[in-house]
Amino acid sequence: QVQLVESGGGLVQAGGSLRLSCAASGSMFGINAMAWYRQAPGKQRVLVAELTSAGYTNYAHSVKGRFTISGDNAKKTVYLEMNSLKPEDTAVYYCNVRYRKFSADTAIMAPWGQGTQVTVSS
């Protein structure tokens, strides 16, 4: 089974920076995309940033210009550099990966990990 482990969260002041890391393990023939999501209390889990295997990125409007996603499909790692953090960025952050278990498979997502808490104080 594919497992995801997020790390790097913590408490930071508004305007500060934080770098999140995610390590994926398990059998994956190929990765189509890696992404970060977040879920604030009382809110649904939403996509924050996505990085495709071709190197294209997508960002939620709320984080565009402040967050940067990077990673290495071969190493099955993904990072999220967060700058100019705001209190509204407070959430549990999760990573995920869309991958193919076999070459002919349809891309699927891995089971969710535990996430890492990011708290931004004002």
N, C-alpha and C positions, 0 to 999 in steps of 0.2 A: 504494500500500500504506500501511496505517496503521503508524506507528512510535511507539514509546514510549521516552522518555528520562527516567530517574530521576536525582535529584541530592539532595544535602544530607546524605548519610551521613558518618560519621566516627567518631573515637574520643571517647568521653565517659565521665566517671566515673559510677558508680552514683548514682542520685538526680538526675542531670542531665537536661537536656532537649535535644531535637533536633527540627528540622522538615524533613521530607522533601518534595520537590516532584517532580511528574511532568508532563511535557508530551507531549501526544499530537498527532501531525500526520498529515495524510492526509485522504482523503475519507470522511466519515461523515455520513449523512443525519440520524441522530439517535442520541443516547446514552441507553441504558437505565440503566446503572449504571457507576460507577467504583469501583475497589477497590485495596487494598493486600494483598500477600501477603508472606510471608517464608519463607526456607529456611535452617535452621541446618545445620551440618555433620552428615552422617549422617542427616538428617531429610528428610521429604517437604516439599514446598512447601505451605503452608497459608494459608488466608484469615485475614487480620488484621482488616480493617475494610472495610466496603462502604457506599457512598453511592448511593442510587437517584436517578433523575431527579426523583422526587417529593419528595425530601428526607429519606427515611427512612434510618436508619443501622443497621448490624449490626456487632457487634464480637465477636471471639473472647473467651472468658471470661478468658483470661490477660492481656488488655490493657484490659479494660473498666474505665472510670474513670480510666485513665491516658493513653490515646491518644484523639485526636479527628481524624476525617476530615472534610475539607471540600473543596469544589471548585466548579467552574463548568462545567457541561456545554457551554454555548455557547462558552466559551473553550477547552474541551478540556484543562482542567488539574485536577489533584487534589493535595491536600496531606495530610500526616499529621503532626500535632503529637504528639510523644511526650514525656511527662513522667514523672517518677519512674522513670527507666529502671533496669532490673535487668540483671545479667550474663546472665540467661537470655533477654533480648531480643536478644542478639547473633545476627546473621543477615544474609544478603543480603536486602534488601527490594526487591520488585518491585511495580510497579503494573500494572493492566490495565483495560480498558474493554470493556463489553458494548455493542455498537452495531449499528445497522442501516445497511448500505451504501445500501439503497434503502428507501423507505417501507413496502413490502410484504414486506421481507425478515424472516427470522427473526434475532433478535439473535445475534451471534457475538462471540467474543473476538479481540482483536488478537494478533499475534505477541508473544512475550515480549521485553522489552528486556534490557539488560545488568544491571540492578539496581544498587543502591547499598549498600555495606557499612556496617553499623552494628555497632560494637564497644563494648561497655559493660564497663568495668573495675571491679573490686571494690576 
